[in-house]
Amino acid sequence: MIRNVQTKSKDISGINFLEGTMLLVNKPLTWTSFDVVNKVRYNLKKRLNIKKIKVGHAGTLDPLATGLLILCTGKFTKKLDSYQGMFKEYTGTITLGGTTPSHDLEMEVDQEYPTDHITKELIEQARLSFLGDIEQLPPMFSALKVNGEPLYKRARKGEKVEVKARPVHIYDFEVDSTNFPNIDFRVCCSKGTYIRSLAYDFGKALNSGAHLTKLVRTKIGEYNYEDAWDLDELIEVLQNTPTD
């Protein structure tokens, strides 16, 4: 773990943001990852009284997801690729019995499926089938680019695009069916894993349908959600902490 990482417990008064630092931020619900980058960049420019500063993020979160987002400033933006390659951990909820075109709550349920046949034994068999190396189709409503254009833009125009399955690795996948048909889960996975696709495929493995109804990213490599700044708190600190 690098030393120059700014968590919510750190004093930022002496930080040289142009030379570079890492910020751990909790992405708010409905915000895009780029919204968070823009907000932090704007406030850094005001704080430093400059016209330009590099700010980037490692690992995009969907608008309906919350949790850990790694931001880098200044020269540290060159390190973003290494952070993106780290394993990720998520917790959340998969709801059985219906699918949506986006595989999450961004769009309404368009098809319903039976769940009466689903037993704890069937859930366990399905869980085990996703451990290790798997092939996964990215959601049509995703930011993955095909021929330079994000899939979600083409999907919203009604275009059908052939997308190839991609290899990903699931290190750990825990499920809790106490609140059936809502399945709470924790998953640890490789770079490039779409949790919305995991939810959709989990429903298929149960001979039913499913969509993602909650998602929180709790870890990126050694970095933890519990150490991240709430965005409002970070902005307040940037605005009100004196500079050296």
ROTORKOL-763227 format. One record per residue (C-alpha): x, y, z; residue in three letters; residue number from 1. Coordinates in Angstrom, 2 decimals, always signed. Last residue first. Layout:
<rs>
- X_Y_Z_ALA_NUM $
...
</rs>
This chain:
<rs>
- +0.45_+25.68_+3.81_ASP_244 $
- -3.17_+25.55_+2.65_THR_243 $
- -5.98_+26.21_+5.09_PRO_242 $
- -8.71_+23.55_+5.38_THR_241 $
- -12.15_+25.01_+4.53_ASN_240 $
- -12.91_+24.22_+0.89_GLN_239 $
- -11.01_+20.97_+0.60_LEU_238 $
- -12.41_+19.82_+3.98_VAL_237 $
- -15.97_+20.63_+2.90_GLU_236 $
- -15.44_+18.79_-0.40_ILE_235 $
- -14.14_+15.72_+1.45_LEU_234 $
- -17.10_+15.71_+3.85_GLU_233 $
- -19.61_+16.00_+1.00_ASP_232 $
- -17.90_+13.12_-0.84_LEU_231 $
- -17.90_+10.77_+2.12_ASP_230 $
- -14.21_+10.04_+2.55_TRP_229 $
- -13.07_+6.45_+2.36_ALA_228 $
- -11.45_+4.43_+5.16_ASP_227 $
- -14.45_+2.14_+5.72_GLU_226 $
- -14.57_+1.38_+1.99_TYR_225 $
- -11.22_-0.37_+2.24_ASN_224 $
- -8.00_-0.33_+0.21_TYR_223 $
- -5.89_-3.50_+0.15_GLU_222 $
- -7.00_-4.49_-3.37_GLY_221 $
- -10.10_-2.45_-4.12_ILE_220 $
- -12.59_-3.10_-1.35_LYS_219 $
- -16.20_-2.47_-0.25_THR_218 $
- -17.93_-1.72_-3.53_ARG_217 $
- -21.63_-1.44_-2.65_VAL_216 $
- -24.41_-2.79_-4.86_LEU_215 $
- -28.18_-3.04_-4.42_LYS_214 $
- -31.07_-4.23_-6.60_THR_213 $
- -29.27_-6.42_-9.14_LEU_212 $
- -31.58_-8.43_-11.37_HIS_211 $
- -32.82_-11.99_-11.49_ALA_210 $
- -34.62_-14.54_-13.64_GLY_209 $
- -35.48_-18.20_-13.12_SER_208 $
- -33.95_-21.55_-13.94_ASN_207 $
- -31.62_-21.07_-10.93_LEU_206 $
- -28.56_-20.77_-13.20_ALA_205 $
- -30.51_-18.17_-15.17_LYS_204 $
- -30.99_-16.05_-12.03_GLY_203 $
- -27.28_-16.27_-11.24_PHE_202 $
- -26.54_-15.19_-14.82_ASP_201 $
- -28.51_-11.96_-14.32_TYR_200 $
- -26.86_-11.24_-10.96_ALA_199 $
- -23.38_-11.97_-12.34_LEU_198 $
- -24.16_-9.72_-15.30_SER_197 $
- -25.03_-6.88_-12.93_ARG_196 $
- -21.82_-7.66_-11.00_ILE_195 $
- -19.77_-7.00_-14.13_TYR_194 $
- -16.26_-8.38_-13.66_THR_193 $
- -13.57_-6.42_-15.50_GLY_192 $
- -10.86_-6.67_-12.83_LYS_191 $
- -11.08_-9.85_-10.80_SER_190 $
- -13.62_-10.83_-8.18_CYS_189 $
- -14.54_-10.97_-4.51_CYS_188 $
- -18.28_-11.33_-3.99_VAL_187 $
- -20.53_-10.76_-1.00_ARG_186 $
- -24.21_-11.51_-1.33_PHE_185 $
- -27.76_-10.84_-0.16_ASP_184 $
- -30.38_-12.79_-2.08_ILE_183 $
- -33.83_-11.19_-2.19_ASN_182 $
- -36.47_-13.80_-3.06_PRO_181 $
- -35.79_-14.71_-0.25_PHE_180 $
- -34.79_-12.61_+2.79_ASN_179 $
- -32.78_-15.37_+4.50_THR_178 $
- -31.21_-16.35_+1.16_SER_177 $
- -27.63_-15.41_+2.10_ASP_176 $
- -24.93_-15.72_-0.56_VAL_175 $
- -21.12_-15.84_-0.54_GLU_174 $
- -19.00_-15.69_-3.70_PHE_173 $
- -15.20_-15.86_-3.49_ASP_172 $
- -12.36_-15.64_-5.99_TYR_171 $
- -14.54_-15.09_-9.05_ILE_170 $
- -12.31_-14.77_-12.12_HIS_169 $
- -13.20_-13.12_-15.42_VAL_168 $
- -13.05_-14.27_-19.04_PRO_167 $
- -15.02_-12.20_-21.56_ARG_166 $
- -18.07_-13.14_-23.60_ALA_165 $
- -18.23_-11.45_-26.98_LYS_164 $
- -20.69_-8.69_-27.73_VAL_163 $
- -22.82_-8.62_-30.86_GLU_162 $
- -24.64_-5.31_-30.99_VAL_161 $
- -28.37_-4.89_-31.42_LYS_160 $
- -29.42_-1.29_-31.94_GLU_159 $
- -32.51_+0.06_-30.21_GLY_158 $
- -31.13_+3.58_-29.93_LYS_157 $
- -30.91_+3.09_-26.17_ARG_156 $
- -28.79_-0.02_-26.78_ALA_155 $
- -26.37_+1.95_-28.96_ARG_154 $
- -25.84_+4.54_-26.28_LYS_153 $
- -25.56_+1.87_-23.58_TYR_152 $
- -22.86_+0.03_-25.53_LEU_151 $
- -20.47_+2.97_-25.42_PRO_150 $
- -19.17_+4.05_-28.85_GLU_149 $
- -15.60_+3.68_-30.13_GLY_148 $
- -16.20_+0.60_-32.27_ASN_147 $
- -17.64_-1.15_-29.22_VAL_146 $
- -17.09_+0.68_-25.93_LYS_145 $
- -18.05_-0.76_-22.55_LEU_144 $
- -20.08_+1.89_-20.72_ALA_143 $
- -22.87_-0.57_-19.96_SER_142 $
- -26.50_-1.07_-20.94_PHE_141 $
- -25.87_-4.12_-23.12_MET_140 $
- -24.54_-5.89_-20.03_PRO_139 $
- -21.10_-7.52_-20.43_PRO_138 $
- -21.24_-11.26_-21.25_LEU_137 $
- -19.27_-13.38_-18.78_GLN_136 $
- -17.07_-16.43_-19.11_GLU_135 $
- -15.98_-18.01_-15.83_ILE_134 $
- -12.70_-18.79_-14.05_ASP_133 $
- -13.15_-19.68_-10.38_GLY_132 $
- -16.42_-19.81_-8.46_LEU_131 $
- -19.63_-19.25_-10.42_PHE_130 $
- -20.89_-22.84_-10.36_SER_129 $
- -20.58_-22.94_-6.56_LEU_128 $
- -23.27_-20.31_-6.15_ARG_127 $
- -25.67_-22.14_-8.48_ALA_126 $
- -25.30_-25.39_-6.53_GLN_125 $
- -25.85_-23.48_-3.27_GLU_124 $
- -28.98_-21.81_-4.62_ILE_123 $
- -30.30_-25.19_-5.78_LEU_122 $
- -29.73_-26.65_-2.30_GLU_121 $
- -31.43_-23.69_-0.66_LYS_120 $
- -34.45_-24.39_-2.84_THR_119 $
- -35.85_-22.60_-5.89_ILE_118 $
- -38.98_-24.25_-7.33_HIS_117 $
- -41.33_-21.51_-6.16_ASP_116 $
- -39.29_-18.82_-7.95_THR_115 $
- -41.26_-18.38_-11.18_PRO_114 $
- -40.15_-15.75_-13.71_TYR_113 $
- -41.18_-12.21_-14.63_GLU_112 $
- -40.14_-10.19_-17.67_GLN_111 $
- -39.70_-6.46_-18.29_ASP_110 $
- -38.76_-5.31_-14.80_VAL_109 $
- -38.13_-1.57_-14.91_GLU_108 $
- -34.85_+0.09_-15.88_MET_107 $
- -32.04_+1.60_-13.81_GLU_106 $
- -32.93_-0.96_-11.15_LEU_105 $
- -30.37_-3.54_-12.36_ASP_104 $
- -29.82_-6.03_-15.22_HIS_103 $
- -30.09_-3.09_-17.69_SER_102 $
- -32.88_-4.75_-19.72_PRO_101 $
- -34.61_-5.82_-16.46_THR_100 $
- -35.20_-9.35_-15.22_THR_99 $
- -37.66_-10.79_-12.71_GLY_98 $
- -38.15_-13.49_-10.11_GLY_97 $
- -35.01_-13.20_-8.01_LEU_96 $
- -33.65_-10.01_-6.45_THR_95 $
- -29.86_-9.83_-6.08_ILE_94 $
- -28.60_-7.77_-3.16_THR_93 $
- -25.24_-6.20_-2.40_GLY_92 $
- -21.67_-6.58_-1.23_THR_91 $
- -18.63_-6.00_-3.40_TYR_90 $
- -14.93_-6.83_-3.34_GLU_89 $
- -12.51_-5.91_-6.12_LYS_88 $
- -9.18_-7.41_-7.19_PHE_87 $
- -6.49_-5.00_-8.38_MET_86 $
- -5.96_-4.22_-12.08_GLY_85 $
- -7.63_-0.83_-11.84_GLN_84 $
- -5.10_+0.19_-9.20_TYR_83 $
- -2.17_-0.49_-11.55_SER_82 $
- -3.88_+1.38_-14.38_ASP_81 $
- -4.38_+4.47_-12.20_LEU_80 $
- -0.68_+4.93_-11.36_LYS_79 $
- -0.06_+7.60_-14.02_LYS_78 $
- -2.81_+9.65_-12.34_THR_77 $
- -0.34_+10.02_-9.46_PHE_76 $
- +1.36_+12.88_-11.33_LYS_75 $
- -1.51_+15.22_-10.47_GLY_74 $
- -4.44_+13.65_-8.66_THR_73 $
- -5.64_+10.09_-8.15_CYS_72 $
- -9.14_+8.97_-7.23_LEU_71 $
- -10.04_+5.52_-5.93_ILE_70 $
- -13.78_+4.89_-5.61_LEU_69 $
- -15.15_+2.79_-2.77_LEU_68 $
- -18.87_+2.55_-2.31_GLY_67 $
- -22.13_+3.17_-4.06_THR_66 $
- -23.85_+1.58_-7.05_ALA_65 $
- -26.89_+3.01_-8.83_LEU_64 $
- -24.74_+5.33_-10.99_PRO_63 $
- -22.51_+2.43_-12.09_ASP_62 $
- -19.00_+2.33_-10.60_LEU_61 $
- -15.95_+2.81_-12.82_THR_60 $
- -12.60_+1.37_-11.77_GLY_59 $
- -9.69_+3.73_-11.11_ALA_58 $
- -10.48_+7.44_-11.13_HIS_57 $
- -8.77_+10.49_-12.60_GLY_56 $
- -7.76_+14.02_-11.60_VAL_55 $
- -5.25_+16.16_-13.50_LYS_54 $
- -5.13_+19.82_-12.56_ILE_53 $
- -5.89_+22.94_-14.57_LYS_52 $
- -6.82_+26.58_-14.04_LYS_51 $
- -5.13_+27.16_-10.70_ILE_50 $
- -6.20_+28.88_-7.48_ASN_49 $
- -5.09_+25.90_-5.36_LEU_48 $
- -8.38_+25.54_-3.49_ARG_47 $
- -10.48_+26.62_-6.47_LYS_46 $
- -8.72_+24.16_-8.79_LYS_45 $
- -9.06_+21.45_-6.13_LEU_44 $
- -12.78_+22.18_-5.82_ASN_43 $
- -13.39_+21.76_-9.56_TYR_42 $
- -11.28_+18.59_-9.73_ARG_41 $
- -13.18_+17.02_-6.80_VAL_40 $
- -16.58_+17.70_-8.37_LYS_39 $
- -15.44_+16.59_-11.83_ASN_38 $
- -14.01_+13.31_-10.51_VAL_37 $
- -17.22_+12.61_-8.58_VAL_36 $
- -19.36_+13.26_-11.64_ASP_35 $
- -17.02_+10.96_-13.62_PHE_34 $
- -17.82_+8.10_-11.24_SER_33 $
- -21.49_+8.70_-11.98_THR_32 $
- -23.69_+9.95_-9.17_TRP_31 $
- -27.03_+8.18_-8.57_THR_30 $
- -25.97_+6.95_-5.08_LEU_29 $
- -22.88_+8.66_-3.68_PRO_28 $
- -19.35_+7.41_-4.42_LYS_27 $
- -17.39_+6.88_-1.18_ASN_26 $
- -13.96_+8.40_-1.82_VAL_25 $
- -10.39_+7.22_-1.22_LEU_24 $
- -8.01_+9.91_-2.45_LEU_23 $
- -4.58_+9.16_-3.89_MET_22 $
- -1.91_+11.84_-4.10_THR_21 $
- +0.03_+13.75_-6.69_GLY_20 $
- +2.71_+16.32_-7.32_GLU_19 $
- -0.16_+18.66_-8.18_LEU_18 $
- -2.08_+17.67_-5.05_PHE_17 $
- +0.78_+18.64_-2.75_ASN_16 $
- -0.72_+17.68_+0.61_ILE_15 $
- +0.15_+19.80_+3.64_GLY_14 $
- -3.36_+20.68_+4.80_SER_13 $
- -4.83_+17.26_+3.99_ILE_12 $
- -5.01_+15.94_+7.57_ASP_11 $
- -5.87_+12.23_+7.33_LYS_10 $
- -8.67_+10.30_+9.04_SER_9 $
- -10.99_+10.37_+6.01_LYS_8 $
- -8.31_+8.67_+3.93_THR_7 $
- -5.68_+10.35_+1.77_GLN_6 $
- -3.14_+7.94_+0.34_VAL_5 $
- +0.50_+9.00_+0.16_ASN_4 $
- +1.91_+5.92_+1.87_ARG_3 $
- +1.36_+3.41_-0.91_ILE_2 $
- +0.00_+0.00_+0.00_MET_1 $
</rs>
